[in-house]
Amino acid sequence: MIAKTMSHEEMVTAGEAWYQKQLAILEKAHGPSWPAHREWLEDYLKEELRLRFIANGWRPKS
């Protein structure tokens, strides 16, 4: 998904594509109950993406 040789822009683009794909999969899997689960699953995916960025050399400001 995210390689250490990617530029910042490429990392962000790949991360956003991964996030949107995962969100679509989860929405489909949860069907009518999606609204009840959406908030915590979005938070989970955002944290997963943050950890993937860190693993590939990105450092958060705070």
DATA-V255454 format. One record per pair of residues at least 12 apart in sequence whose ideal C-beta (glycine too) atoms are under 6 Angstrom apart, sorted by the first residue. I is the first residue (numbers start at 1). GAP is how many residues later the second one is. If there is no record, write none. Layout:
# DATA-V255454
i-><I | I>
gap-><GAP | GAP>
This chain:
# DATA-V255454
i-><1 | 2 | 2 | 2 | 4 | 4 | 15 | 19 | 19 | 22 | 26>
gap-><17 | 12 | 50 | 54 | 52 | 53 | 34 | 26 | 30 | 23 | 15>
